[in-house]
Amino acid sequence: MIAMHDCQKLVFRMIGCLVAIKCRDRPAAELIRANFAAMQIHQAVDPDLEYEIRRQPDGSQFCLARRGRELITAADESELLFIVEKELTIELQKLRRKLYFLHAAALSLAGRGLLITAASGTGKSTTAWALLHHGFNYLSDELAPVDLDSLRLQPYPHALCLKKEPPLPYFLPPRTLRTSSTLHVPVAQLPNSAISETTPLTAMFFLEYCPELEIPTARTITKAEAATRLFVNALNPLAHEQDGLAGAAVIAQGVPSFHLKSAELGLTCELVKAILGELDVKDAHPSVR
């Protein structure tokens, strides 16, 4: 029997939607709260999405329940976070269909938003983590919703997730959430602040990790190439015109894009900052092209 005081209802505002998660397991509640703390609100609401997390009667597995849906089980905390993130990613897209959801990290520098896109496990989140040590602010990791009408990024500041320890000097803080297969840095532990407001998207970087390089490089890519790369990383293309191709084209036409070959992280971060600085100059002096 689970004591009533162990049942906690956590409420979060995520991309303009209200999500309630009732946790009937104290460790699960602490894990979910830490992962989504930057989006937690403390008031009674009528949620758009409502879930319950509990353990199997024998305590061996976590269970994620939603009314009218089949029960989902997770073997450990790592799998629990994975299925919660996956479930929210899918359901938030259904609620915010007008937004174009991309598999990307979203950061900002001096009010200018940028996306970092790459295949899973190829250094996107590690690069984002390093950029946070170089003056960048955090909007999201893994999930980047874009408003196609305004080309503004919607923040989704959950804990930044890494699959392995980053190289020095970008060490992880003591309160990093460590599961069996992932490392989650809560927003409160980030080296720079998280952004809670929408931010104009001003640059996109398509990342390729090249450890053999001594110096990172970047080249401007065409709008057609950028649209193709964006479409590959779109999470909800079928919700948009032309099965998402039109949305990818809108973003690519309005935002400068670069193919970034990443090497040593510090040099890579400085290259990204330099490119954004050049874009500032071009915006301030349109004749400089």
C-alpha contacts under 8 A as a table, 3 or more apart, distances in Angstrom:
res1	aa1	res2	aa2	distance
2	I	6	D	6.72
2	I	7	C	7.83
2	I	24	R	7.20
2	I	25	D	7.99
3	A	6	D	5.43
3	A	7	C	7.25
4	M	7	C	5.39
5	H	8	Q	7.31
6	D	23	C	7.90
6	D	24	R	6.01
6	D	25	D	6.25
6	D	26	R	5.73
7	C	22	K	6.87
7	C	23	C	5.52
7	C	24	R	4.35
7	C	25	D	6.65
7	C	26	R	7.39
8	Q	22	K	5.60
8	Q	23	C	5.17
8	Q	24	R	6.56
8	Q	26	R	7.89
8	Q	29	A	6.82
9	K	20	A	6.68
9	K	21	I	5.70
9	K	22	K	4.16
9	K	23	C	6.18
10	L	20	A	5.63
10	L	21	I	5.19
10	L	22	K	6.13
10	L	23	C	7.66
10	L	29	A	7.89
10	L	33	R	7.22
10	L	40	Q	7.27
11	V	18	L	6.97
11	V	19	V	5.63
11	V	20	A	4.37
11	V	21	I	6.37
11	V	40	Q	5.74
11	V	41	I	5.74
11	V	42	H	6.92
11	V	43	Q	7.72
12	F	18	L	5.75
12	F	19	V	5.15
12	F	20	A	6.40
12	F	36	F	7.51
12	F	39	M	5.19
12	F	40	Q	4.16
12	F	41	I	5.44
13	R	16	G	6.06
13	R	17	C	5.51
13	R	18	L	4.70
13	R	19	V	6.33
13	R	39	M	5.41
13	R	40	Q	6.33
13	R	41	I	6.67
14	M	17	C	5.09
14	M	18	L	6.23
14	M	19	V	6.99
14	M	39	M	6.40
14	M	92	L	7.97
14	M	156	Y	6.56
15	I	92	L	7.61
15	I	154	Q	6.58
15	I	155	P	6.81
15	I	156	Y	6.38
17	C	47	P	7.69
17	C	48	D	6.19
17	C	92	L	7.48
17	C	95	L	7.67
18	L	45	V	7.74
18	L	46	D	7.62
18	L	47	P	4.79
18	L	48	D	5.22
18	L	49	L	6.56
19	V	47	P	5.40
19	V	48	D	5.96
19	V	49	L	4.79
19	V	50	E	5.87
20	A	47	P	5.97
20	A	49	L	6.25
20	A	50	E	4.71
20	A	51	Y	6.26
21	I	50	E	5.84
21	I	51	Y	4.71
21	I	52	E	5.50
21	I	53	I	7.18
22	K	50	E	7.82
22	K	51	Y	6.12
22	K	52	E	4.52
22	K	53	I	6.14
23	C	26	R	7.10
23	C	28	A	6.54
23	C	29	A	5.31
23	C	52	E	5.77
23	C	53	I	4.75
23	C	54	R	6.16
24	R	28	A	7.86
24	R	29	A	7.61
24	R	52	E	7.47
24	R	53	I	6.01
24	R	54	R	4.86
24	R	55	R	7.55
25	D	28	A	5.34
25	D	29	A	6.22
25	D	53	I	7.20
25	D	54	R	5.69
25	D	55	R	6.83
26	R	29	A	5.05
26	R	30	E	6.28
27	P	30	E	5.12
27	P	31	L	6.16
28	A	31	L	5.04
28	A	32	I	6.14
28	A	53	I	7.39
28	A	77	E	7.48
29	A	32	I	5.25
29	A	33	R	5.98
30	E	33	R	5.18
30	E	34	A	6.06
31	L	34	A	5.29
31	L	35	N	6.18
31	L	77	E	7.89
31	L	177	L	7.87
32	I	35	N	5.16
32	I	36	F	6.19
32	I	37	A	7.95
32	I	81	L	7.52
33	R	36	F	5.41
33	R	37	A	5.16
33	R	40	Q	7.63
34	A	37	A	5.15
34	A	159	A	7.61
34	A	186	P	6.07
35	N	158	H	5.70
35	N	159	A	4.90
35	N	184	H	7.28
35	N	185	V	7.90
35	N	186	P	5.81
36	F	39	M	5.71
36	F	40	Q	6.58
36	F	157	P	7.32
36	F	158	H	4.82
36	F	159	A	6.45
36	F	186	P	7.74
37	A	40	Q	5.15
37	A	158	H	7.34
37	A	186	P	7.51
37	A	187	V	7.39
38	A	157	P	6.30
38	A	158	H	6.81
38	A	187	V	6.33
38	A	188	A	7.63
39	M	156	Y	7.98
39	M	157	P	7.00
39	M	158	H	7.50
47	P	50	E	6.29
50	E	66	R	6.52
50	E	67	R	8.00
51	Y	64	L	6.88
51	Y	65	A	5.63
51	Y	66	R	4.88
51	Y	67	R	7.70
52	E	63	C	7.98
52	E	64	L	5.82
52	E	65	A	5.05
52	E	66	R	6.49
53	I	62	F	6.86
53	I	63	C	5.55
53	I	64	L	4.74
53	I	65	A	6.33
54	R	62	F	5.73
54	R	63	C	5.27
54	R	64	L	6.85
55	R	58	D	7.73
55	R	59	G	5.41
55	R	60	S	7.11
55	R	61	Q	5.59
55	R	62	F	4.38
55	R	63	C	5.64
56	Q	59	G	5.06
56	Q	60	S	6.13
56	Q	61	Q	5.45
56	Q	62	F	6.20
56	Q	63	C	6.63
57	P	60	S	7.81
58	D	61	Q	7.98
59	G	62	F	7.71
60	S	75	A	7.22
61	Q	73	T	6.48
61	Q	74	A	5.70
61	Q	75	A	4.91
61	Q	76	D	6.53
62	F	73	T	5.61
62	F	74	A	5.04
62	F	75	A	6.43
62	F	76	D	6.87
62	F	77	E	7.97
62	F	80	L	6.81
63	C	71	L	6.59
63	C	72	I	5.63
63	C	73	T	4.45
63	C	74	A	6.25
64	L	71	L	6.03
64	L	72	I	5.12
64	L	73	T	6.24
64	L	74	A	7.91
64	L	80	L	7.97
64	L	84	V	7.72
65	A	69	R	7.08
65	A	70	E	7.25
65	A	71	L	5.12
65	A	72	I	6.58
66	R	69	R	5.44
66	R	70	E	7.57
66	R	71	L	7.31
73	T	80	L	7.78
74	A	77	E	7.50
74	A	79	E	5.26
74	A	80	L	5.11
74	A	83	I	7.59
75	A	79	E	6.25
75	A	80	L	7.38
76	D	79	E	5.48
76	D	80	L	6.17
76	D	180	S	7.87
77	E	80	L	4.89
77	E	81	L	6.18
77	E	179	T	6.18
77	E	180	S	7.59
78	S	81	L	5.42
78	S	82	F	6.28
78	S	179	T	5.06
78	S	180	S	5.88
78	S	181	S	6.31
78	S	182	T	6.64
79	E	82	F	4.90
79	E	83	I	6.18
80	L	83	I	5.36
80	L	84	V	6.15
81	L	84	V	5.14
81	L	85	E	6.01
82	F	85	E	5.27
82	F	86	K	6.07
83	I	86	K	4.93
83	I	87	E	5.90
84	V	87	E	5.15
84	V	88	L	6.13
85	E	88	L	5.23
85	E	89	T	5.99
86	K	89	T	5.07
86	K	90	I	6.31
87	E	90	I	5.34
87	E	91	E	6.17
88	L	91	E	5.12
88	L	92	L	5.72
89	T	92	L	5.54
89	T	93	Q	6.39
89	T	143	L	7.58
90	I	93	Q	5.41
90	I	94	K	6.70
91	E	94	K	5.10
91	E	95	L	6.47
92	L	95	L	5.07
92	L	96	R	6.04
93	Q	96	R	5.14
93	Q	97	R	5.60
93	Q	99	L	7.63
93	Q	101	F	7.17
93	Q	236	N	6.81
94	K	97	R	5.45
96	R	99	L	5.77
97	R	100	Y	7.49
97	R	236	N	7.93
97	R	239	A	6.13
97	R	240	H	7.90
98	K	147	D	7.23
98	K	148	L	7.73
98	K	239	A	7.64
98	K	240	H	7.49
99	L	145	P	5.83
99	L	146	V	5.50
99	L	147	D	5.03
99	L	148	L	6.66
100	Y	145	P	5.47
100	Y	146	V	5.01
100	Y	147	D	6.39
100	Y	148	L	6.74
100	Y	234	A	7.29
100	Y	235	L	7.82
100	Y	236	N	6.73
100	Y	237	P	7.40
100	Y	240	H	7.93
100	Y	247	G	7.04
101	F	143	L	6.81
101	F	144	A	5.69
101	F	145	P	4.27
101	F	146	V	6.25
101	F	234	A	5.91
101	F	235	L	5.40
101	F	236	N	5.98
102	L	142	E	7.94
102	L	143	L	5.96
102	L	144	A	5.06
102	L	145	P	6.11
102	L	146	V	7.67
102	L	230	L	7.50
102	L	233	N	5.63
102	L	234	A	4.58
102	L	235	L	5.55
102	L	236	N	7.93
103	H	117	T	6.76
103	H	142	E	5.23
103	H	143	L	5.16
103	H	144	A	6.28
103	H	233	N	5.36
103	H	234	A	6.37
103	H	235	L	6.58
104	A	115	L	6.18
104	A	116	I	5.51
104	A	117	T	4.58
104	A	118	A	7.10
104	A	124	K	7.64
104	A	141	D	6.49
104	A	142	E	4.80
104	A	143	L	5.63
104	A	144	A	5.59
104	A	233	N	7.70
105	A	115	L	5.65
105	A	116	I	5.12
105	A	117	T	6.56
105	A	124	K	6.92
105	A	125	S	6.78
105	A	128	A	6.77
105	A	139	L	7.81
105	A	140	S	5.58
105	A	141	D	4.20
105	A	142	E	5.17
105	A	143	L	6.55
105	A	144	A	6.36
106	A	113	G	6.98
106	A	114	L	5.78
106	A	115	L	4.72
106	A	116	I	6.50
106	A	138	Y	6.72
106	A	139	L	5.25
106	A	140	S	4.99
106	A	141	D	6.26
106	A	143	L	7.94
106	A	144	A	6.06
106	A	153	L	7.67
106	A	155	P	7.92
107	L	113	G	5.71
107	L	114	L	5.49
107	L	115	L	6.59
107	L	128	A	7.49
107	L	136	F	6.40
107	L	137	N	5.51
107	L	138	Y	4.74
107	L	139	L	5.24
107	L	140	S	6.89
108	S	111	G	5.92
108	S	112	R	5.15
108	S	113	G	4.14
108	S	114	L	5.88
108	S	136	F	5.57
108	S	137	N	5.09
108	S	138	Y	6.54
108	S	139	L	7.28
108	S	199	T	7.59
109	L	112	R	5.22
109	L	113	G	6.59
109	L	135	G	6.88
109	L	136	F	4.91
109	L	137	N	6.23
110	A	136	F	7.94
111	G	199	T	6.62
111	G	200	P	7.46
112	R	199	T	6.72
112	R	200	P	5.99
112	R	201	L	6.47
112	R	202	T	5.85
113	G	153	L	7.09
113	G	199	T	5.70
113	G	200	P	5.48
113	G	201	L	4.47
113	G	202	T	5.51
113	G	203	A	6.84
114	L	201	L	5.64
114	L	202	T	5.89
114	L	203	A	4.81
114	L	204	M	5.47
114	L	205	F	7.51
115	L	144	A	7.82
115	L	201	L	7.66
115	L	203	A	6.61
115	L	204	M	4.74
115	L	205	F	6.03
116	I	124	K	6.40
116	I	128	A	7.60
116	I	204	M	6.19
116	I	205	F	4.90
116	I	206	F	5.98
116	I	207	L	6.56
117	T	124	K	6.50
117	T	204	M	7.70
117	T	205	F	6.28
117	T	206	F	4.91
117	T	207	L	5.91
117	T	233	N	7.62
118	A	122	T	6.50
118	A	123	G	7.48
118	A	124	K	5.82
118	A	206	F	5.94
118	A	207	L	5.16
118	A	208	E	6.83
119	A	122	T	5.81
119	A	124	K	7.81
120	S	123	G	7.80
120	S	124	K	7.56
121	G	124	K	7.37
121	G	163	K	7.46
122	T	208	E	7.28
122	T	209	Y	6.35
123	G	126	T	5.08
123	G	127	T	5.91
123	G	207	L	7.90
123	G	209	Y	6.58
124	K	127	T	5.26
124	K	128	A	6.25
124	K	207	L	6.95
125	S	128	A	4.89
125	S	129	W	6.05
125	S	141	D	6.63
125	S	142	E	7.65
125	S	160	L	7.25
125	S	161	C	6.79
125	S	162	L	6.16
126	T	129	W	4.98
126	T	130	A	6.27
126	T	162	L	6.59
126	T	166	P	6.34
127	T	130	A	5.08
127	T	131	L	6.17
127	T	265	L	6.81
127	T	269	C	7.73
128	A	131	L	5.07
128	A	132	L	6.39
128	A	141	D	7.85
129	W	132	L	5.35
129	W	133	H	7.14
129	W	160	L	7.72
129	W	170	Y	7.61
130	A	133	H	5.38
130	A	134	H	7.00
130	A	170	Y	6.15
130	A	265	L	6.70
130	A	266	G	7.41
130	A	269	C	7.10
131	L	134	H	5.02
131	L	135	G	6.94
131	L	136	F	5.73
131	L	269	C	5.64
132	L	135	G	5.85
132	L	136	F	4.74
132	L	137	N	6.04
132	L	138	Y	7.09
132	L	190	L	7.37
132	L	191	P	6.05
132	L	192	N	5.71
133	H	136	F	7.04
133	H	170	Y	7.55
133	H	191	P	5.86
133	H	192	N	6.89
134	H	269	C	6.94
134	H	270	E	7.92
135	G	192	N	6.86
136	F	192	N	6.82
137	N	192	N	5.71
137	N	193	S	5.41
137	N	194	A	5.57
137	N	195	I	6.53
138	Y	157	P	7.07
138	Y	192	N	7.33
138	Y	193	S	6.34
138	Y	194	A	4.41
138	Y	195	I	5.85
139	L	154	Q	7.61
139	L	155	P	4.64
139	L	156	Y	5.91
139	L	157	P	5.39
139	L	194	A	5.86
139	L	195	I	5.35
139	L	196	S	7.24
140	S	143	L	6.27
140	S	144	A	6.37
140	S	155	P	5.93
140	S	156	Y	4.89
140	S	157	P	4.81
140	S	158	H	6.68
140	S	160	L	7.50
141	D	144	A	7.29
141	D	156	Y	7.73
141	D	157	P	7.39
141	D	158	H	7.40
141	D	159	A	7.81
141	D	160	L	5.71
141	D	161	C	7.23
143	L	156	Y	7.15
144	A	153	L	6.91
144	A	154	Q	6.95
144	A	155	P	7.42
144	A	156	Y	7.30
145	P	153	L	5.96
145	P	154	Q	5.41
145	P	155	P	7.62
146	V	151	L	6.14
146	V	152	R	5.72
146	V	153	L	4.77
146	V	154	Q	6.17
147	D	150	S	5.67
147	D	151	L	5.19
147	D	152	R	5.37
147	D	153	L	6.52
147	D	154	Q	7.40
148	L	151	L	5.14
148	L	152	R	7.55
148	L	247	G	6.74
148	L	250	V	6.97
148	L	251	I	6.98
150	S	200	P	7.73
151	L	200	P	6.12
151	L	201	L	5.82
151	L	251	I	6.86
151	L	254	G	7.74
152	R	198	T	5.99
152	R	199	T	5.18
152	R	200	P	4.20
152	R	201	L	5.29
153	L	198	T	5.37
153	L	199	T	5.11
153	L	200	P	6.09
153	L	201	L	6.01
154	Q	197	E	7.18
154	Q	198	T	4.88
154	Q	199	T	6.94
155	P	195	I	6.68
155	P	196	S	5.91
155	P	197	E	6.56
155	P	198	T	6.22
157	P	160	L	7.97
157	P	187	V	6.96
157	P	194	A	6.77
157	P	195	I	7.72
157	P	196	S	7.74
158	H	186	P	7.16
158	H	187	V	6.82
159	A	184	H	5.56
159	A	185	V	5.11
159	A	186	P	4.32
159	A	187	V	5.52
160	L	184	H	5.47
160	L	185	V	5.09
160	L	186	P	6.63
160	L	187	V	7.35
161	C	182	T	6.77
161	C	183	L	5.61
161	C	184	H	4.48
161	C	185	V	6.47
162	L	165	E	7.30
162	L	182	T	5.92
162	L	183	L	4.99
162	L	184	H	6.31
163	K	181	S	6.64
163	K	182	T	4.78
163	K	183	L	6.00
164	K	182	T	6.93
164	K	183	L	6.86
165	E	171	F	7.41
165	E	172	L	7.42
165	E	183	L	7.79
166	P	170	Y	6.07
166	P	171	F	6.23
166	P	172	L	7.51
167	P	170	Y	5.88
167	P	171	F	6.80
168	L	171	F	5.71
172	L	176	T	6.63
172	L	185	V	7.55
173	P	176	T	5.71
173	P	185	V	7.57
173	P	189	Q	6.51
175	R	185	V	7.48
175	R	186	P	7.81
175	R	189	Q	7.10
176	T	183	L	6.63
176	T	184	H	5.70
176	T	185	V	4.81
176	T	186	P	6.70
176	T	189	Q	7.62
177	L	183	L	5.77
177	L	184	H	4.86
177	L	185	V	6.28
177	L	186	P	7.50
178	R	181	S	7.83
178	R	182	T	6.23
178	R	183	L	4.82
178	R	184	H	6.45
179	T	182	T	5.34
179	T	183	L	6.38
185	V	189	Q	6.29
185	V	190	L	6.79
186	P	189	Q	5.37
186	P	190	L	6.79
187	V	190	L	5.28
187	V	193	S	7.73
187	V	194	A	6.80
190	L	193	S	6.78
195	I	198	T	7.87
201	L	204	M	7.99
201	L	255	V	6.96
202	T	255	V	5.57
202	T	256	P	6.84
203	A	255	V	5.61
203	A	256	P	5.14
203	A	257	S	5.83
203	A	258	F	7.89
203	A	276	L	7.54
204	M	255	V	7.01
204	M	256	P	6.41
204	M	257	S	4.67
204	M	258	F	6.22
205	F	257	S	5.92
205	F	258	F	4.91
205	F	259	H	5.90
205	F	260	L	6.01
206	F	229	R	7.85
206	F	257	S	7.61
206	F	258	F	6.14
206	F	259	H	4.90
206	F	260	L	5.80
207	L	259	H	6.24
207	L	260	L	4.89
207	L	261	K	6.10
207	L	262	S	6.77
208	E	259	H	7.50
208	E	260	L	6.09
208	E	261	K	4.85
208	E	262	S	5.99
209	Y	261	K	5.78
209	Y	262	S	4.76
209	Y	263	A	6.40
210	C	213	L	5.77
210	C	261	K	6.01
210	C	262	S	5.66
210	C	263	A	5.59
211	P	214	E	7.84
211	P	262	S	7.42
211	P	263	A	5.26
211	P	264	E	7.56
212	E	263	A	7.34
213	L	216	P	6.47
213	L	262	S	7.82
213	L	263	A	5.62
214	E	263	A	6.50
214	E	264	E	7.22
215	I	263	A	6.19
215	I	264	E	7.12
215	I	267	L	7.01
215	I	268	T	7.93
216	P	260	L	7.43
216	P	261	K	5.50
216	P	262	S	4.97
216	P	263	A	5.03
216	P	264	E	7.14
216	P	267	L	6.72
216	P	268	T	5.67
216	P	271	L	7.46
217	T	260	L	5.99
217	T	261	K	5.22
217	T	262	S	6.94
217	T	271	L	7.77
218	A	258	F	6.16
218	A	259	H	5.44
218	A	260	L	4.40
218	A	261	K	6.07
219	R	258	F	5.42
219	R	259	H	5.39
219	R	260	L	6.81
220	T	256	P	7.58
220	T	257	S	5.96
220	T	258	F	4.49
220	T	259	H	6.46
221	I	225	E	6.29
221	I	226	A	6.48
221	I	257	S	5.78
221	I	258	F	5.42
221	I	259	H	6.49
222	T	225	E	5.23
222	T	226	A	6.16
222	T	257	S	7.52
223	K	226	A	4.99
223	K	227	A	6.03
223	K	249	A	7.52
223	K	252	A	5.20
223	K	253	Q	5.73
223	K	257	S	7.61
224	A	227	A	5.17
224	A	228	T	6.29
224	A	249	A	7.54
224	A	252	A	7.42
225	E	228	T	5.12
225	E	229	R	6.21
226	A	229	R	5.12
226	A	230	L	6.04
226	A	252	A	5.55
226	A	257	S	6.33
227	A	230	L	5.06
227	A	231	F	6.06
227	A	245	L	7.60
227	A	248	A	4.93
227	A	249	A	5.07
227	A	251	I	7.43
227	A	252	A	5.21
228	T	231	F	5.19
228	T	232	V	6.44
228	T	248	A	7.42
229	R	232	V	5.28
229	R	233	N	6.63
230	L	233	N	5.13
230	L	234	A	6.14
230	L	248	A	5.73
230	L	252	A	7.85
231	F	234	A	5.06
231	F	237	P	7.44
231	F	244	G	6.91
231	F	245	L	6.41
231	F	248	A	5.64
234	A	237	P	5.77
234	A	244	G	7.71
236	N	239	A	5.75
236	N	240	H	7.66
236	N	244	G	7.52
237	P	240	H	5.64
237	P	243	D	5.29
237	P	244	G	3.90
237	P	245	L	7.36
237	P	247	G	7.99
238	L	241	E	7.52
238	L	242	Q	7.82
238	L	243	D	4.42
238	L	244	G	5.77
239	A	243	D	6.86
239	A	244	G	7.00
240	H	243	D	5.56
240	H	244	G	4.84
240	H	245	L	7.98
240	H	246	A	7.51
240	H	247	G	6.82
241	E	244	G	5.62
241	E	245	L	7.09
241	E	246	A	5.88
241	E	247	G	7.15
242	Q	245	L	5.47
242	Q	246	A	5.84
243	D	246	A	7.61
244	G	247	G	5.30
244	G	248	A	6.38
245	L	248	A	5.20
245	L	249	A	6.21
246	A	249	A	5.07
246	A	250	V	6.23
247	G	250	V	5.06
247	G	251	I	6.42
248	A	251	I	5.35
248	A	252	A	6.12
249	A	252	A	5.02
249	A	253	Q	5.94
250	V	253	Q	5.33
250	V	254	G	6.36
251	I	254	G	5.31
251	I	255	V	6.01
252	A	255	V	5.47
252	A	256	P	7.17
252	A	257	S	7.33
253	Q	256	P	7.81
262	S	265	L	7.20
262	S	268	T	5.77
263	A	267	L	7.43
263	A	268	T	6.37
264	E	267	L	5.63
264	E	268	T	6.16
265	L	268	T	4.93
265	L	269	C	6.14
266	G	269	C	5.24
266	G	270	E	6.38
267	L	270	E	5.11
267	L	271	L	6.17
268	T	271	L	5.09
268	T	272	V	6.36
269	C	272	V	5.18
269	C	273	K	6.31
270	E	273	K	5.05
270	E	274	A	6.12
271	L	274	A	5.02
271	L	275	I	6.25
272	V	275	I	5.20
272	V	276	L	6.35
273	K	276	L	5.17
273	K	277	G	6.15
274	A	277	G	4.94
274	A	278	E	6.28
275	I	278	E	5.08
275	I	279	L	6.35
276	L	279	L	5.00
276	L	280	D	6.29
277	G	280	D	5.02
277	G	281	V	6.47
278	E	281	V	5.10
278	E	282	K	6.33
279	L	282	K	5.06
279	L	283	D	6.12
280	D	283	D	5.15
280	D	284	A	6.13
281	V	284	A	5.10
281	V	285	H	5.95
281	V	288	V	7.53
282	K	285	H	5.01
282	K	286	P	5.28
282	K	287	S	7.33
282	K	288	V	5.41
282	K	289	R	6.50
283	D	286	P	5.58
285	H	288	V	5.65
286	P	289	R	6.83
